[in-house]
Amino acid sequence: MWGNYPLIYCCLSVPGCVGMQITRKQEVASRTHARTHARTHARTHARTHARTHARTQALHIQVYKRRMCRQRHVSNVIMSLLFADCGFGCQKYLVRLLTYLPGITISKVPYSPQLLYETGKTAAKMVKVLQEMEHPELSLLQRDEFKWSLLNVPMLEEYIYVMDGDPIQEVVKSVIQGYKTSVVPARTSFRKSINHGDLNDLNVLVQPDENDGFKISGILDFGDMSSGHCVYDLAITIMYLMIEHPKPIEVGGPVLAGWESVLPLNEAERHALYLLVLSRFCQSLVYARYSVLLHPENEEYLMITSKRGFHILRHLWELGQTQVERVWFQSADQYCVRK
């Protein structure tokens, strides 16, 4: 269901298609929702423009596209609300057109140092392109109340009660406090950009390369785009790739090396990276636990990150910032020398 209407998915396989992400468009059924509809449309158009801009700037990646329809053309997005009889009488259906790209998610292949390097490099290329994007509705990506943004880590305090009785709660509280005392004052030195916001291991596509390895072939799901800072997407990428790696702490070096081959960090960003990675772990763990309270039937899916996330967060916290940074930055430097 989407709003008051059932959804029909029409799937197309388009070889070689250069498309873009999941675009969410709320179908408005009454005039009282007209203002919300207008803002949603404008934000969606800004995201669509971001994806088009990335392609025109020679960012050679393919990205998954979902379209929703509504009996008219709006800003190059086909939308259609259809009447159909699917055996239950004539009803209204929203129809979405999905285009699929070749490749598999990076979660299904071994994380070689080279693949981690290429993932960091691709993420930085995307952020650099989005830094330069111009659009009249770009201000709508300033999502001040978006709880998943790394700008809004202190919002976790509203949900921390879901961790009551869990020893990890004290770590989460300490990370939030560290963010407020160390990251917030440094944000004026961070470079601004539009963030993808969800570069996890299920949103990056890979294909076999000519060297019996894998190469990045696509990025999925731009639904969490928001205004922020470049370094946030680096922290998010490192955090999610740590989840499935057999030695999580070894992820940061190659990803950082790839990132800095395109977009070197400044001193403030380097110093904040550790706490930003831990902050993303906290967001994922706390909001997953909160979502399970609301939707216990989806617990298995909602707690995917939590299966190992709790242990990794605790380990990183116990190692401390100095030790973790030493591993990441020395590994990145050594990888660059080998390259």
C-alpha positions as CSV (number, residue, x, y, z in Angstrom):
1,M,0.0,0.0,0.0
2,W,1.1,3.6,-0.6
3,G,-1.2,6.0,1.2
4,N,-4.7,4.8,0.4
5,Y,-3.8,3.0,-2.7
6,P,-2.4,-0.5,-3.5
7,L,0.9,-0.5,-5.5
8,I,1.6,-2.2,-8.8
9,Y,5.2,-2.7,-9.7
10,C,6.1,-2.8,-13.4
11,C,9.7,-4.0,-13.9
12,L,11.9,-3.4,-16.9
13,S,15.4,-4.7,-17.5
14,V,17.3,-2.2,-19.5
15,P,20.9,-3.4,-20.3
16,G,23.4,-0.5,-20.0
17,C,20.8,1.8,-18.5
18,V,22.3,4.7,-16.6
19,G,19.6,5.4,-14.1
20,M,19.2,6.6,-10.6
21,Q,17.9,5.5,-7.2
22,I,14.7,5.1,-5.4
23,T,12.6,8.3,-5.8
24,R,9.8,8.5,-3.2
25,K,6.7,10.5,-4.2
26,Q,3.7,10.7,-2.0
27,E,0.4,10.5,-3.7
28,V,-1.9,13.1,-2.2
29,A,-5.6,12.2,-2.0
30,S,-7.0,15.5,-0.6
31,R,-6.6,19.2,-0.8
32,T,-5.5,19.3,2.8
33,H,-2.3,17.6,1.8
34,A,-1.6,19.9,-1.1
35,R,1.2,21.8,0.6
36,T,3.0,18.6,1.7
37,H,2.6,17.3,-1.8
38,A,4.2,20.4,-3.3
39,R,7.2,20.2,-0.9
40,T,7.6,16.5,-1.6
41,H,7.5,17.1,-5.3
42,A,10.1,19.9,-5.1
43,R,12.4,17.8,-2.9
44,T,12.1,14.8,-5.3
45,H,12.8,17.1,-8.3
46,A,15.9,18.3,-6.5
47,R,17.1,14.7,-5.9
48,T,16.4,13.8,-9.6
49,H,18.4,16.9,-10.6
50,A,21.2,15.7,-8.4
51,R,21.4,12.3,-10.1
52,T,21.2,13.9,-13.6
53,H,24.0,16.3,-12.6
54,A,26.2,13.4,-11.5
55,R,25.8,11.8,-14.8
56,T,26.6,15.0,-16.8
57,Q,29.7,15.5,-14.7
58,A,31.1,12.1,-15.9
59,L,30.6,10.2,-12.7
60,H,30.7,6.9,-14.4
61,I,28.4,4.9,-12.1
62,Q,25.0,3.4,-12.7
63,V,22.3,4.0,-10.3
64,Y,19.0,2.3,-9.7
65,K,15.8,4.2,-10.5
66,R,12.3,3.8,-9.3
67,R,9.5,5.9,-10.8
68,M,6.0,6.4,-9.6
69,C,3.3,7.6,-11.9
70,R,0.2,9.9,-11.9
71,Q,-1.4,10.4,-15.3
72,R,0.8,13.4,-16.3
73,H,4.4,14.4,-16.9
74,V,6.0,16.4,-14.1
75,S,9.6,17.5,-14.3
76,N,10.5,14.4,-16.4
77,V,9.0,12.0,-13.9
78,I,6.1,9.9,-15.2
79,M,3.4,9.5,-12.6
80,S,0.1,7.6,-13.0
81,L,-2.9,6.8,-10.9
82,L,-4.7,4.0,-12.7
83,F,-8.1,2.2,-12.4
84,A,-7.8,-1.6,-12.9
85,D,-9.7,-4.8,-12.1
86,C,-7.2,-7.3,-10.7
87,G,-10.0,-9.7,-9.6
88,F,-11.3,-7.7,-6.8
89,G,-13.4,-5.2,-8.6
90,C,-12.3,-1.9,-10.2
91,Q,-9.9,-0.1,-7.8
92,K,-7.3,2.7,-8.0
93,Y,-3.7,1.7,-8.1
94,L,-0.5,3.6,-8.1
95,V,1.9,2.3,-10.7
96,R,5.7,2.3,-10.3
97,L,8.1,1.6,-13.1
98,L,11.4,0.0,-11.9
99,T,14.5,-0.2,-14.0
100,Y,17.1,-2.8,-12.9
101,L,20.8,-2.7,-13.4
102,P,23.2,-5.6,-13.7
103,G,25.4,-6.4,-10.7
104,I,25.1,-7.6,-7.1
105,T,25.4,-5.8,-3.8
106,I,28.8,-5.5,-2.4
107,S,27.6,-7.4,0.7
108,K,27.8,-10.6,-1.3
109,V,31.5,-10.5,-2.3
110,P,34.8,-10.5,-0.3
111,Y,36.0,-7.1,0.7
112,S,39.4,-6.9,-0.8
113,P,41.5,-3.9,0.1
114,Q,41.3,-2.8,-3.6
115,L,37.5,-3.0,-3.5
116,L,37.4,-1.0,-0.3
117,Y,39.7,1.6,-1.9
118,E,37.4,1.8,-5.0
119,T,34.3,2.2,-2.8
120,G,35.9,5.1,-0.9
121,K,37.0,6.7,-4.2
122,T,33.6,6.4,-5.7
123,A,31.9,7.9,-2.7
124,A,34.2,10.8,-2.8
125,K,33.6,11.4,-6.5
126,M,29.9,11.4,-5.9
127,V,30.2,13.9,-3.0
128,K,32.5,16.2,-5.0
129,V,30.0,16.3,-7.8
130,L,27.1,17.0,-5.5
131,Q,29.2,19.8,-3.9
132,E,28.9,21.7,-7.2
133,M,25.2,21.1,-7.9
134,E,22.9,24.0,-8.3
135,H,19.1,23.8,-8.2
136,P,16.4,26.3,-7.2
137,E,14.9,23.9,-4.7
138,L,18.1,22.8,-3.1
139,S,17.2,24.3,0.2
140,L,14.6,21.6,0.6
141,L,17.4,19.1,1.3
142,Q,18.2,21.1,4.4
143,R,16.3,18.5,6.5
144,D,16.7,20.0,10.0
145,E,14.5,17.3,11.7
146,F,15.9,14.3,9.8
147,K,17.1,12.0,12.5
148,W,19.4,10.0,10.3
149,S,21.5,13.0,9.4
150,L,24.9,13.1,11.1
151,L,24.1,16.7,11.8
152,N,21.4,15.5,14.2
153,V,23.2,13.0,16.4
154,P,22.0,14.8,19.6
155,M,18.4,13.7,18.6
156,L,19.4,10.2,19.8
157,E,18.8,11.5,23.3
158,E,15.1,11.4,22.7
159,Y,15.3,7.6,21.9
160,I,18.0,6.4,24.3
161,Y,15.4,4.9,26.6
162,V,15.0,2.0,24.2
163,M,18.5,0.9,25.4
164,D,17.5,0.8,29.1
165,G,19.1,-2.2,30.8
166,D,21.6,-2.7,28.0
167,P,25.3,-2.1,28.9
168,I,25.9,-0.5,25.5
169,Q,23.7,2.4,26.6
170,E,26.6,4.0,28.5
171,V,28.7,3.8,25.4
172,V,26.0,5.5,23.3
173,K,25.6,8.2,25.9
174,S,29.4,8.8,25.9
175,V,29.5,9.0,22.1
176,I,26.7,11.6,22.0
177,Q,28.5,13.7,24.6
178,G,31.7,13.4,22.6
179,Y,29.9,14.5,19.5
180,K,28.5,17.6,21.3
181,T,31.7,18.6,22.8
182,S,34.2,17.8,20.0
183,V,32.3,17.5,16.7
184,V,29.7,20.3,16.9
185,P,32.3,23.1,17.6
186,A,34.4,21.8,14.6
187,R,31.6,21.8,12.1
188,T,32.4,25.3,10.9
189,S,35.6,23.8,9.5
190,F,33.9,21.0,7.7
191,R,33.3,21.4,3.9
192,K,29.6,21.4,3.0
193,S,27.9,19.2,0.5
194,I,24.8,17.2,-0.3
195,N,25.0,13.8,1.4
196,H,23.8,10.5,0.0
197,G,23.4,9.6,3.6
198,D,23.0,5.8,3.3
199,L,26.1,4.3,1.6
200,N,25.7,0.9,3.2
201,D,26.7,-2.5,1.8
202,L,23.2,-3.1,0.3
203,N,23.3,0.2,-1.6
204,V,26.5,-0.4,-3.6
205,L,26.5,-2.6,-6.7
206,V,29.6,-4.4,-8.0
207,Q,30.4,-6.5,-11.1
208,P,33.4,-8.8,-11.9
209,D,36.4,-7.0,-13.3
210,E,39.1,-8.2,-15.7
211,N,41.4,-9.1,-12.8
212,D,39.1,-11.7,-11.1
213,G,38.1,-9.1,-8.6
214,F,35.1,-6.7,-8.5
215,K,34.5,-3.1,-9.6
216,I,31.8,-0.6,-8.5
217,S,28.9,-0.6,-11.0
218,G,26.1,1.3,-9.2
219,I,24.8,3.2,-6.2
220,L,21.3,2.7,-5.0
221,D,18.8,4.6,-2.9
222,F,19.1,8.4,-2.7
223,G,16.1,8.7,-0.5
224,D,18.1,9.9,2.5
225,M,19.8,12.8,0.7
226,S,20.2,15.9,2.8
227,S,22.4,18.9,3.2
228,G,25.4,18.2,5.4
229,H,29.2,17.9,5.2
230,C,31.4,15.8,2.9
231,V,33.0,13.8,5.7
232,Y,29.7,12.4,6.8
233,D,29.4,10.1,3.7
234,L,32.9,8.9,4.4
235,A,32.0,8.0,8.0
236,I,28.8,6.3,6.9
237,T,30.6,4.3,4.3
238,I,33.3,3.1,6.7
239,M,30.8,2.2,9.4
240,Y,28.6,0.0,7.2
241,L,31.4,-1.8,5.5
242,M,32.8,-2.7,8.9
243,I,29.7,-4.7,9.7
244,E,30.4,-7.7,7.4
245,H,34.2,-7.5,7.4
246,P,36.0,-10.3,9.4
247,K,38.4,-7.6,10.8
248,P,36.3,-4.5,11.0
249,I,39.1,-2.1,12.1
250,E,41.0,-2.9,8.9
251,V,38.2,-1.4,6.7
252,G,39.0,2.3,7.5
253,G,42.4,2.5,5.9
254,P,41.7,1.4,2.3
255,V,38.3,3.3,2.3
256,L,40.1,6.4,3.6
257,A,42.9,6.1,1.0
258,G,40.4,5.9,-1.8
259,W,38.4,8.8,-0.5
260,E,41.5,11.0,-0.1
261,S,42.7,10.2,-3.6
262,V,39.8,12.4,-4.7
263,L,39.0,14.6,-1.7
264,P,41.7,14.8,1.0
265,L,40.4,15.5,4.5
266,N,41.3,18.7,6.3
267,E,42.6,18.6,9.9
268,A,39.2,19.1,11.5
269,E,37.5,16.4,9.4
270,R,40.3,13.9,10.2
271,H,40.0,14.6,13.9
272,A,36.2,14.1,13.8
273,L,36.1,10.9,11.7
274,Y,36.4,8.5,14.6
275,L,33.4,10.0,16.5
276,L,31.4,10.3,13.3
277,V,31.8,6.6,12.6
278,L,30.8,5.8,16.2
279,S,27.9,8.2,15.9
280,R,26.6,6.4,12.9
281,F,26.8,3.1,14.8
282,C,24.8,4.7,17.6
283,Q,22.1,6.0,15.2
284,S,21.8,2.6,13.5
285,L,21.6,0.6,16.8
286,V,19.2,3.0,18.7
287,Y,16.8,3.6,15.8
288,A,16.7,-0.1,15.0
289,R,15.8,-0.9,18.5
290,Y,13.1,1.9,18.5
291,S,11.7,0.6,15.1
292,V,11.4,-2.9,16.6
293,L,9.1,-1.5,19.3
294,L,6.9,-0.1,16.6
295,H,7.1,-3.0,14.1
296,P,8.1,-6.2,16.0
297,E,7.1,-8.3,13.0
298,N,10.1,-6.8,11.1
299,E,12.6,-7.5,13.8
300,E,14.8,-9.7,11.7
301,Y,15.3,-7.1,9.0
302,L,15.5,-4.1,11.4
303,M,18.2,-5.7,13.5
304,I,20.5,-6.7,10.6
305,T,23.2,-4.1,11.6
306,S,22.7,-4.8,15.3
307,K,23.8,-8.4,15.0
308,R,27.5,-7.3,14.9
309,G,27.1,-3.6,15.4
310,F,27.0,-3.7,19.2
311,H,30.2,-5.6,19.4
312,I,32.0,-3.4,16.9
313,L,30.9,-0.2,18.6
314,R,32.1,-1.5,22.0
315,H,35.4,-2.6,20.5
316,L,36.1,0.7,18.8
317,W,35.2,2.6,22.0
318,E,37.4,0.4,24.1
319,L,40.3,0.8,21.7
320,G,39.9,4.6,21.9
321,Q,40.3,7.4,19.3
322,T,44.1,7.5,19.3
323,Q,44.5,3.8,18.6
324,V,41.8,3.6,16.0
325,E,43.1,6.7,14.2
326,R,46.6,5.2,14.2
327,V,45.4,2.1,12.5
328,W,43.2,3.9,9.9
329,F,45.6,6.7,8.9
330,Q,48.8,4.6,8.9
331,S,47.0,1.9,6.8
332,A,45.7,4.6,4.4
333,D,49.3,6.0,4.0
334,Q,50.7,2.6,3.4
335,Y,48.1,1.7,0.9
336,C,48.8,4.9,-1.0
337,V,52.5,4.1,-1.1
338,R,51.7,0.7,-2.6
339,K,49.4,2.2,-5.1
